[in-house]
């Protein structure tokens, strides 16, 4: 009998892994697309309760606007966690990654 291909092997994700997959697949609906002011990516933290929200943003953004975008990303994550009743144990850390704004041609 042949073995299953690696892609068909069973795997049960943790709650945190599942939430991160859902967040990364749905963040496009929070008015973020490549080339906009910010791009979000959610990854696992190290303790089993933490999500790291990585925000790539243009380095010339005002701190006030950046804070608004950070709050948007966190609220999005907590709202999704709340649909699973997981919001009571989720922590979100922010990692800011400034990038240069491309020069207009």
N, C-alpha and C positions, 0 to 999 in steps of 0.2 A: 504494500500500500504506500502511496506517495505521501510525503510530508506536505503540510500546508506551507504556502509561500509566507514569507515574513509579514507581509501586509495583511494576511488573513488571521494571524495569531490573535487570540483574544486578549484584551487588555481592559481593565476597569479603571478609569481615571479617578483621582481623588476629587472631592468637592471643589477644592481650590483650582485644580487643573481644569475641571469642567467649566467653572466660572470664567477662567481666563480665556479659554477657547471661545466661549459665548461673547465675552467682552470684545475680543479682537475681531470677531466676525460681525459684530453689530455696531461698532464704533463709527463705521462709515455713515450711519444714519444720524450722527450727532453733528452734522455740518462740518465734517472734517474729511477732506480729500487731499491727495498729494498736490503740493503747490500752494495750499492755503497757508495760513499763518502758523498752524501747529499740526503735528501728526502725533497721535497717541499710540503707544504699544504697551500692553500689560504683560508682565512676566511674574513668575513665582518669586516670592521672598524666601528667606531661608528657614522660617520658623513654622510653616504650615498654616499660618493665619494671615500672612502678609502678602499683599499684591504690590508690586512695584509698577507705578504708572510712569513710563518713560515718555517725556514730552520733547520732541524735536521742535524747536521754534526759531524764528529769525531773531538774531541778536539785537536788532534795533527796536524791539517791541518795548512799550512802556511797562514798568512793573505792575501797574494797575490792571492793564489789559491782560498781561500774563497771568496774574492772580485770578482774573475772571475765567480764563481758559482752564486753569488748573482746577478751579472749583467745578467747572462744567464736567471735566473728566472724572473727578471724584464722585460727584453727584450721579453721574451716569452709572458708575460702577456700583455705588451703594443702592441705587434704584433697582438694578438688575439683581444684586444679591438679595434684596428684600423680597423679590418674587419667589425666591427659593427658601425664604425665612433664614437666610444665612447672614444677614446684615449685623447681627449682634456680636459676631466673632471675627469679622473681617477688619483688617487694618490696611490702610493704603499709604504707601510712601511715594513721594514724588522724586523723580530724577530728571532734572532739567538738562537738556542738551542744546545749547545755542549753536546756530549755524549762520553763516554769512548769507545775506539776501543776494540772490543773483542780480548782476548788473543788467539793466535794460539795454537792449541793442538799438 
